[in-house]
Amino acid sequence: MNIDYKTNIKVDYGFEVNPLRTVTTYSEDIQNAKCANSHAHPRAQLISCNAGVMEVVTKNNIWIVNSLQSVWIASNEEHQVYFPNNVKVVTAFIDESRLNDLPKDSFAFESSNFLNSLLEKVTSFFNPNTYTQQQNRIIEVFLDELSNIKPSTTFLPTSQDKRVKLVLWALMDDLSSKHTVSYYANKSFVSPRTLSRLFNKELGMSFGDWKTRLKLMEAIKQLGEKKSIKEIAFNLGYENVSSFIVTFKKHFGKTPTNYLSK
């Protein structure tokens, strides 16, 4: 998928050094946009979206996350964020003075409803120069909740390798695809054996495992959109609803119906 990123976004809140303004936030509806440049800032960052899908890139990791996940970017970690199509982004920057109890590494994680509500509330403060006592109490709860976030096992790894990325975007363009690794190897002008080796080297998993994880990540997204189990199974190319439910439960330990009730 070749995306024309028509908008470059530059947000400077991450560079502020101000212990009196512990958290700053930024929220916007974005279409086909990316950060102006790969960058790093002293403030750690929580990157979330209420709709759409983001691609977040650091030196060692790339995550594709939907509205049920977020990404934690550690202080001074170089990163770039892409917003293909339509995304409602909500992000918070945390001052260095409050990072001792917060994660030291960058990772994607599953967003709780409570954390999302706290982020929405803090965003509604509109970055005042000083906080009220009530606002300070809410921010303390927000920071405490951030101290408990854990890396997700459901993130979707990608690669900078052009051959692999060509296949990944082709898979994401056709979620119901039943094509084998040989078909996609031909599209990327390599042998099936080479493509299989590249998947294991670049992504840490096989072609089949990545394809399954892609479908399951999309299933989570569509569950969040209130689509029926039958509709989701059809959209993702499963032979029947039962096979979709079995695969989903095998990976997440819950049926699709029970997943969003956690």
PyMOL commands that set and color helices and strands:
alter all, ss='L'
color gray80, all
select helices_A, chain A and resi 13-15+96-98+113-123+133-146+162-173+181-187+192-203+207-224+229-235+241-252+256-259
alter helices_A, ss='H'
color red, helices_A
select strands_A, chain A and resi 7-9+23-35+44-51+54-58+62-65+69-73+79-94+107-110+156-157
alter strands_A, ss='S'
color yellow, strands_A
deselect
rebuild
show_as cartoon
